[in-house]
Amino acid sequence: QVQLVESGGGLVQPGGSLRLSCATSKNIFSSYTMGWYRQAPGKQRELVARISIGNNTDYADSVKGRFTISRDNAKKTVDLQMSNLKPEDTGVYYCGADRWTGVTWGQGTQVTVSS
């Protein structure tokens, strides 16, 4: 059973930066596509960024050029570096491990962008 634990959320002013980290209970990167998702109040959960087994990345249009997803195989972590944050980036950010059997979720971490 894969377990995911997110950290790094918080309150930041517009234009600021945050780095989120997702710690995995075991090394799963050869079997799972890893992603960061977010859910704003009253909205559906949406994909923000993901990194494939082959280390290919893709991003939601709204975060391209501002967010970077990366993984560290030795540390078993997947990070999301967020820069130039905007109020519309506010939400609960979830780490997800995706394979043909479904998606395993972490508990989420709150990101609030506000002045």
C-alpha positions in Angstrom: 0.0 0.0 0.0 1.4 3.3 -1.1 1.3 6.2 1.3 1.8 9.8 0.4 2.4 12.8 2.7 2.4 16.3 1.5 4.1 19.3 3.2 5.1 22.9 2.4 1.8 24.6 2.1 1.0 28.0 3.7 0.1 31.6 3.3 2.0 33.6 0.7 1.5 37.0 -0.9 0.9 37.4 -4.6 4.1 37.1 -6.5 5.7 34.9 -3.9 7.0 31.4 -4.0 6.3 28.1 -2.2 7.8 24.6 -2.5 5.5 21.6 -1.9 6.9 18.2 -1.2 5.3 14.8 -1.4 7.0 12.0 0.5 6.2 8.4 -0.6 6.3 5.4 1.6 8.4 3.4 -0.9 10.1 4.0 -4.2 7.3 3.8 -6.7 8.5 6.1 -9.5 9.2 3.2 -11.8 5.5 2.1 -11.6 3.5 5.3 -11.1 3.0 8.6 -12.8 3.2 11.2 -10.0 1.1 14.3 -10.1 0.2 17.4 -8.1 -3.5 18.4 -8.2 -5.4 21.2 -6.5 -8.9 21.8 -5.5 -10.3 25.3 -4.9 -13.4 25.9 -2.8 -16.5 25.0 -4.8 -14.5 23.6 -7.7 -13.4 20.2 -8.9 -10.0 18.8 -8.3 -7.7 19.6 -11.3 -4.4 18.4 -12.5 -1.6 21.0 -12.0 1.5 19.1 -13.0 2.7 15.5 -13.5 5.8 13.6 -14.1 5.8 10.2 -15.9 7.7 7.1 -15.3 10.0 8.2 -18.1 10.5 11.6 -16.4 8.4 13.5 -18.9 6.5 16.4 -17.5 3.4 18.4 -18.4 1.5 21.2 -16.8 -1.8 22.9 -16.7 -1.8 25.9 -19.0 -2.6 28.2 -16.0 0.8 27.3 -14.3 3.1 26.8 -17.3 6.3 28.9 -16.8 5.6 29.4 -13.1 5.5 25.9 -11.6 8.1 23.1 -11.9 7.6 19.5 -10.9 10.5 17.3 -10.0 11.3 14.0 -8.3 14.2 12.7 -6.2 14.5 8.9 -6.5 16.9 8.7 -3.5 14.7 10.7 -1.2 11.5 9.2 -2.6 10.0 12.7 -2.9 8.1 14.6 -5.6 8.3 18.4 -5.3 6.3 21.2 -6.8 8.2 24.5 -7.0 5.7 27.3 -7.4 6.7 30.9 -8.3 4.9 34.1 -9.1 1.9 32.8 -7.2 -1.5 34.3 -7.9 -4.7 34.4 -5.8 -6.3 32.0 -8.2 -3.6 29.4 -7.2 -5.3 29.1 -3.8 -6.6 25.7 -2.9 -5.8 22.4 -1.3 -2.9 20.7 -3.1 -2.8 17.0 -3.3 -0.1 14.6 -4.4 -1.4 11.7 -6.5 0.2 8.4 -7.5 -1.4 7.1 -10.7 -1.3 3.8 -12.4 -3.8 1.5 -14.1 -5.4 0.4 -10.8 -6.3 4.0 -10.0 -5.0 7.0 -8.1 -3.7 7.0 -4.6 -4.0 10.4 -2.8 -2.2 12.1 0.0 -4.1 14.1 2.6 -3.5 17.5 1.0 -1.8 20.7 2.0 -3.4 24.1 2.0 -2.0 26.9 -0.2 -3.4 30.4 0.3 -2.2 33.3 -1.9 -3.4 36.5 -0.5 -2.2 40.0 0.5 
